[in-house]
Amino acid sequence: MVARMVPVSFQALPGWDADNLLDVIDGLVACAGYVREVKPYKTGAFGLQWSDFAAPMEALEKQKPTSPEQARHFFEDNFIPLSIQPQGNDKGFVTAYYEPEIEVADRRTGDYQFPIHACPPDLIPLDEQNRPPEIEASFAFGRKSKDGIVEYADRRSIEQGFLDGRGLEIAWAKDRVDLFFVHIQGAARLRYPDGTIRRMTYAAKSGHPFTAIGRVLIDLGELQQETVSMQSIRAWLAQNPQRVNEILWHNRSYIFFRQADVEDPEAGPIAAAKVPLMPGRSLAVDRLLHTFGTPFYVQADDLTHINGAPFRRLMLAQDTGTAIVGPARGDIFIGSGAAAGEIAGMVKHDAAFFMLVPLQAAERLSQ
């Protein structure tokens, strides 16, 4: 196994008594509602099944907490924290993401030249049954062709016109670099010239591995490891427009979107767990290892610029991401808009992760 899972007490969680755990209850209820009305979340490799949540969900239905104190009792009565201890020298690590807002038009015109694509009909999910031997296991999608299933076109090919003329454009963006970072974030608010705002979220991807262009710029000697951030990457691209293609095309992964308006404009976008994200409380995790709906307590004492104090907070696994790989790796959803982006772009901190598991699953999962 890639990590040891060691039971600890709630009193061993730094800052547990100071956190407002009531903030997480509505998200847990939303996840339970999706499971009840649609389908259970896929079980991660650690083996936590949504059926393990039956007893906590029953307790929640009988009496939903209405105060932070009641919420604390709910978690302490129904869960046990497991400290996630990665193997070897690996440490827990957190980054952050947000929902950008970009300027778009509903047709290609004037300054609006960069298409946002919906899923093409020849894009198909890959699994053990249909994956050709020449396509690596990391590819979650492929292309159905007359010669069988092949790799889908990558970012460079698509940006050079591979999908032109197929009517897949959701909208046309004004700024190419803004759109690239929307691909990284996986969701966006679309602002049209008349002031209308719509939402879109991740639908699928080309299948190619994600490559962080920040790492590319570090390896090229253009940026320093200690200071790289979304802001410094944007600044470098703005100062070197003649090299934008070279850098962006290093990331061969290409994202397809779907419209996903949320009735409450204050709510976060609907992401991988199919429920609205909660600013500051939703966590993207490695879905191959973890199960959506799982509560995680995250301690990152050097991370202080989110709320002016060491980050010690209960969160809910409600999303995933290509770059989020490992047992103690998380991506914090900050919120929507430029201000959230400024905060998210500066988060890259060591962290301790504690997974809260229902009582009936604790012995099975702990090692």
C-alpha positions as CSV (number, residue, x, y, z in Angstrom):
1,M,0.0,0.0,0.0
2,V,1.2,3.5,-0.7
3,A,0.5,4.7,2.8
4,R,-0.1,3.6,6.4
5,M,-3.4,4.5,7.9
6,V,-2.9,5.0,11.7
7,P,-5.9,5.6,14.0
8,V,-5.6,8.7,16.2
9,S,-8.0,10.5,18.6
10,F,-9.9,13.6,17.7
11,Q,-7.9,15.4,20.4
12,A,-4.7,14.7,18.3
13,L,-6.0,16.8,15.5
14,P,-4.5,20.3,15.9
15,G,-7.2,22.9,15.9
16,W,-10.1,20.4,15.9
17,D,-12.0,22.1,18.7
18,A,-11.7,25.5,17.0
19,D,-13.0,24.6,13.6
20,N,-16.6,25.3,12.7
21,L,-17.6,21.8,11.5
22,L,-21.1,22.8,10.8
23,D,-19.8,24.2,7.5
24,V,-19.3,20.6,6.2
25,I,-22.7,19.1,7.1
26,D,-24.6,20.5,4.1
27,G,-21.9,19.1,1.7
28,L,-22.2,15.7,3.3
29,V,-26.0,15.8,3.0
30,A,-25.6,16.8,-0.7
31,C,-23.3,13.8,-1.4
32,A,-25.7,11.5,0.4
33,G,-28.5,12.8,-1.7
34,Y,-26.6,12.2,-5.0
35,V,-25.9,8.6,-3.9
36,R,-29.5,8.0,-2.9
37,E,-31.0,9.5,-6.1
38,V,-28.4,8.6,-8.7
39,K,-25.7,6.1,-7.8
40,P,-23.0,5.3,-5.2
41,Y,-19.6,6.9,-5.6
42,K,-16.8,4.6,-7.0
43,T,-14.8,3.0,-4.2
44,G,-11.2,4.1,-4.1
45,A,-8.2,1.7,-3.7
46,F,-8.1,2.2,0.0
47,G,-11.4,0.3,0.1
48,L,-13.8,2.9,1.8
49,Q,-17.2,2.1,0.4
50,W,-20.1,4.5,0.4
51,S,-22.1,1.7,2.1
52,D,-19.8,2.2,5.1
53,F,-21.5,5.6,5.5
54,A,-24.9,4.1,6.2
55,A,-24.8,4.5,10.0
56,P,-23.5,8.2,9.9
57,M,-26.1,9.1,7.3
58,E,-28.9,7.5,9.3
59,A,-27.8,9.5,12.4
60,L,-27.7,12.6,10.2
61,E,-31.2,12.0,9.0
62,K,-32.5,11.6,12.5
63,Q,-31.0,14.8,13.8
64,K,-29.2,17.2,11.5
65,P,-26.8,19.3,13.5
66,T,-27.7,23.0,13.8
67,S,-24.7,24.3,15.8
68,P,-20.9,23.8,15.7
69,E,-21.1,21.9,18.9
70,Q,-23.7,19.4,17.6
71,A,-21.7,19.0,14.4
72,R,-18.6,18.1,16.5
73,H,-20.5,15.5,18.4
74,F,-21.8,14.0,15.2
75,F,-18.4,13.5,13.8
76,E,-16.9,12.3,17.0
77,D,-19.7,9.8,17.6
78,N,-19.7,8.4,14.1
79,F,-16.1,8.6,12.7
80,I,-12.5,7.7,13.6
81,P,-9.6,9.8,12.3
82,L,-6.9,7.8,10.4
83,S,-3.6,9.6,10.0
84,I,-2.4,9.1,6.4
85,Q,1.4,8.4,6.5
86,P,2.8,8.1,3.0
87,Q,5.6,5.6,2.4
88,G,9.3,6.6,2.3
89,N,10.1,10.3,2.4
90,D,6.9,11.4,0.8
91,K,4.9,14.2,2.6
92,G,1.4,15.4,2.4
93,F,1.0,18.4,0.1
94,V,-1.8,20.9,-0.7
95,T,-2.4,23.3,-3.6
96,A,-5.5,25.2,-4.4
97,Y,-7.8,25.9,-7.3
98,Y,-10.7,28.2,-8.1
99,E,-13.5,28.9,-10.6
100,P,-12.2,31.6,-13.0
101,E,-14.4,34.0,-14.8
102,I,-13.5,34.7,-18.5
103,E,-14.9,36.9,-21.2
104,V,-16.6,34.9,-24.1
105,A,-18.9,35.3,-27.0
106,D,-21.4,32.8,-28.4
107,R,-19.7,33.0,-31.8
108,R,-16.3,33.6,-33.3
109,T,-16.0,37.3,-33.9
110,G,-13.6,40.2,-33.4
111,D,-11.4,39.5,-30.3
112,Y,-13.2,36.2,-29.5
113,Q,-11.1,33.7,-31.4
114,F,-10.4,30.8,-29.0
115,P,-12.9,27.9,-28.9
116,I,-14.2,26.1,-25.8
117,H,-15.2,22.6,-26.8
118,A,-17.8,20.2,-25.7
119,C,-17.1,16.5,-25.9
120,P,-16.7,15.2,-29.4
121,P,-18.8,12.1,-30.2
122,D,-15.8,10.0,-31.2
123,L,-14.2,10.4,-27.7
124,I,-14.8,7.2,-25.7
125,P,-13.8,6.2,-22.1
126,L,-11.2,3.5,-21.9
127,D,-11.1,0.5,-19.5
128,E,-9.5,-2.9,-19.3
129,Q,-12.0,-4.3,-21.7
130,N,-11.6,-1.9,-24.6
131,R,-8.1,-0.5,-24.2
132,P,-5.7,-1.4,-27.1
133,P,-2.3,-2.6,-25.9
134,E,-0.5,0.3,-27.5
135,I,-2.4,2.9,-25.4
136,E,-0.9,3.4,-22.0
137,A,-3.0,2.7,-18.9
138,S,-2.9,6.4,-17.9
139,F,-5.2,7.3,-20.8
140,A,-8.7,7.5,-19.6
141,F,-10.1,8.3,-23.0
142,G,-9.4,7.4,-26.6
143,R,-10.8,8.1,-30.1
144,K,-13.1,5.7,-32.0
145,S,-11.8,5.6,-35.6
146,K,-12.4,3.3,-38.6
147,D,-9.2,1.6,-37.7
148,G,-10.3,0.9,-34.1
149,I,-9.5,2.8,-30.9
150,V,-6.6,5.2,-31.1
151,E,-5.1,8.0,-29.0
152,Y,-7.2,11.2,-29.2
153,A,-5.6,14.4,-30.6
154,D,-3.5,16.4,-28.1
155,R,-3.6,20.1,-27.2
156,R,-1.4,21.1,-30.1
157,S,-3.5,19.3,-32.8
158,I,-6.8,20.6,-31.4
159,E,-5.6,24.1,-31.2
160,Q,-4.4,23.8,-34.8
161,G,-7.9,22.9,-35.9
162,F,-8.4,19.2,-35.4
163,L,-12.0,19.8,-34.2
164,D,-12.9,22.7,-36.5
165,G,-16.2,22.5,-38.4
166,R,-17.8,20.0,-36.0
167,G,-20.1,22.4,-34.1
168,L,-18.6,21.5,-30.7
169,E,-18.0,25.1,-29.6
170,I,-19.7,26.0,-26.3
171,A,-18.4,29.6,-26.6
172,W,-15.4,31.6,-27.9
173,A,-12.9,33.0,-25.4
174,K,-11.2,36.4,-25.7
175,D,-7.9,35.5,-24.1
176,R,-6.0,32.3,-24.9
177,V,-3.9,32.2,-21.7
178,D,-7.1,32.7,-19.6
179,L,-8.7,29.8,-21.4
180,F,-5.6,27.6,-20.7
181,F,-5.9,28.2,-17.0
182,V,-9.6,27.4,-17.2
183,H,-8.5,24.0,-18.5
184,I,-6.2,23.7,-15.5
185,Q,-9.0,24.7,-13.1
186,G,-11.7,22.5,-14.8
187,A,-14.6,25.0,-14.5
188,A,-15.4,28.6,-15.2
189,R,-18.0,31.3,-15.2
190,L,-18.5,32.6,-18.7
191,R,-19.2,36.4,-19.0
192,Y,-20.8,37.4,-22.3
193,P,-20.7,40.9,-23.8
194,D,-24.2,41.7,-22.7
195,G,-23.4,40.9,-19.1
196,T,-24.9,37.4,-19.0
197,I,-23.1,34.9,-16.9
198,R,-23.2,31.2,-17.5
199,R,-21.3,28.3,-16.0
200,M,-19.4,25.3,-17.4
201,T,-17.5,22.5,-15.9
202,Y,-15.3,19.6,-16.8
203,A,-16.8,16.8,-19.0
204,A,-13.8,14.8,-20.2
205,K,-10.3,15.1,-21.5
206,S,-8.2,14.0,-24.4
207,G,-6.4,11.4,-22.3
208,H,-2.9,12.7,-22.6
209,P,-0.9,13.1,-19.3
210,F,-1.0,16.4,-17.7
211,T,2.2,18.4,-17.7
212,A,2.6,21.4,-15.4
213,I,4.0,24.3,-17.4
214,G,5.4,25.8,-14.2
215,R,7.7,22.7,-14.0
216,V,8.5,23.2,-17.7
217,L,9.6,26.8,-17.1
218,I,11.6,25.8,-14.1
219,D,13.4,23.1,-16.1
220,L,14.1,25.6,-18.8
221,G,15.7,28.0,-16.3
222,E,13.0,30.6,-16.9
223,L,11.5,30.5,-13.4
224,Q,12.7,29.5,-9.9
225,Q,11.2,26.6,-7.9
226,E,10.9,28.8,-4.8
227,T,8.9,31.5,-6.4
228,V,6.9,29.8,-9.2
229,S,3.1,30.5,-9.0
230,M,0.2,31.0,-11.3
231,Q,0.9,34.7,-11.1
232,S,4.6,34.3,-12.1
233,I,3.7,31.9,-14.9
234,R,1.1,34.4,-16.3
235,A,3.6,37.2,-16.1
236,W,6.2,35.2,-18.0
237,L,3.8,34.3,-20.7
238,A,2.7,37.9,-21.1
239,Q,6.4,39.0,-21.4
240,N,7.2,36.2,-23.9
241,P,4.2,36.0,-26.3
242,Q,6.4,34.5,-29.1
243,R,6.9,31.4,-26.9
244,V,3.3,30.8,-25.8
245,N,2.8,28.0,-28.2
246,E,6.0,26.3,-27.2
247,I,5.2,26.4,-23.5
248,L,1.4,25.6,-23.6
249,W,1.8,22.7,-26.0
250,H,4.1,21.0,-23.5
251,N,0.8,20.2,-21.7
252,R,-0.7,17.8,-24.2
253,S,-3.8,17.2,-22.1
254,Y,-6.9,19.0,-23.4
255,I,-10.1,19.5,-21.5
256,F,-13.7,19.3,-22.8
257,F,-16.5,21.0,-21.0
258,R,-20.3,21.0,-20.5
259,Q,-22.7,23.7,-19.4
260,A,-23.6,23.3,-15.7
261,D,-25.5,26.2,-14.4
262,V,-26.2,26.2,-10.6
263,E,-29.3,27.9,-9.4
264,D,-27.6,29.6,-6.5
265,P,-24.9,31.9,-7.9
266,E,-23.2,31.9,-4.5
267,A,-22.7,28.1,-4.6
268,G,-19.6,26.7,-6.2
269,P,-19.6,24.8,-9.5
270,I,-20.7,21.2,-9.8
271,A,-17.6,19.1,-10.1
272,A,-16.6,15.4,-10.1
273,A,-18.8,14.4,-7.1
274,K,-21.8,15.9,-9.0
275,V,-22.7,18.3,-6.2
276,P,-21.8,22.1,-5.8
277,L,-18.4,22.7,-4.4
278,M,-18.0,24.6,-1.1
279,P,-15.5,27.4,-1.0
280,G,-12.8,26.6,1.5
281,R,-14.4,23.2,2.4
282,S,-14.2,21.1,-0.8
283,L,-11.1,19.1,-1.5
284,A,-10.0,17.5,-4.7
285,V,-8.3,14.1,-4.0
286,D,-6.8,11.2,-5.9
287,R,-10.0,9.4,-6.9
288,L,-8.1,6.2,-7.6
289,L,-7.3,6.0,-3.9
290,H,-10.1,7.9,-2.2
291,T,-13.9,7.8,-2.2
292,F,-15.9,11.0,-2.8
293,G,-17.9,12.2,0.2
294,T,-15.1,11.2,2.6
295,P,-14.3,13.9,5.3
296,F,-10.6,14.9,5.6
297,Y,-9.0,17.0,8.3
298,V,-6.1,19.0,6.7
299,Q,-3.4,20.6,8.8
300,A,-1.0,23.0,6.9
301,D,0.5,25.3,9.5
302,D,2.6,27.3,7.0
303,L,-0.4,28.0,4.9
304,T,-1.7,31.2,6.5
305,H,-2.8,33.5,3.7
306,I,-6.3,31.9,3.2
307,N,-7.8,33.1,6.5
308,G,-4.9,34.7,8.3
309,A,-4.1,31.7,10.5
310,P,-2.6,28.3,10.1
311,F,-4.8,26.2,7.9
312,R,-6.5,23.5,10.1
313,R,-9.8,22.5,8.7
314,L,-12.3,19.7,8.1
315,M,-12.9,19.3,4.3
316,L,-14.9,17.0,2.1
317,A,-13.6,15.0,-0.9
318,Q,-15.8,16.3,-3.7
319,D,-13.5,16.6,-6.7
320,T,-10.4,15.3,-8.4
321,G,-7.7,16.4,-10.8
322,T,-5.1,15.0,-13.1
323,A,-2.3,16.5,-11.1
324,I,-3.7,15.3,-7.7
325,V,-1.9,12.0,-7.3
326,G,-1.1,10.3,-4.0
327,P,-2.7,9.3,-0.7
328,A,-1.9,12.6,1.1
329,R,-2.4,15.1,-1.8
330,G,-5.2,17.6,-1.9
331,D,-6.4,20.6,-3.9
332,I,-8.4,23.1,-1.9
333,F,-11.3,24.8,-3.7
334,I,-11.0,28.5,-2.8
335,G,-14.0,30.0,-4.5
336,S,-14.9,32.0,-7.7
337,G,-13.5,35.0,-9.4
338,A,-10.2,36.8,-9.6
339,A,-9.7,37.4,-5.8
340,A,-10.0,33.6,-5.2
341,G,-7.5,33.0,-8.0
342,E,-5.0,35.3,-6.4
343,I,-5.2,33.2,-3.2
344,A,-5.3,29.8,-4.9
345,G,-2.2,30.6,-7.1
346,M,0.0,31.0,-4.0
347,V,-0.9,27.7,-2.3
348,K,1.7,25.0,-2.4
349,H,2.4,23.8,1.2
350,D,3.3,20.7,3.1
351,A,0.3,19.3,5.0
352,A,-0.8,16.5,7.3
353,F,-3.9,14.6,6.2
354,F,-6.4,12.7,8.5
355,M,-9.1,10.7,6.8
356,L,-12.3,10.4,8.9
357,V,-13.8,7.0,8.3
358,P,-17.1,5.6,9.7
359,L,-16.7,3.4,12.8
360,Q,-17.5,0.2,11.0
361,A,-14.7,0.7,8.4
362,A,-12.0,1.9,10.8
363,E,-10.5,-1.5,11.6
364,R,-10.7,-2.7,8.0
365,L,-8.8,0.3,6.7
366,S,-6.3,1.0,9.4
367,Q,-2.8,-0.7,9.2
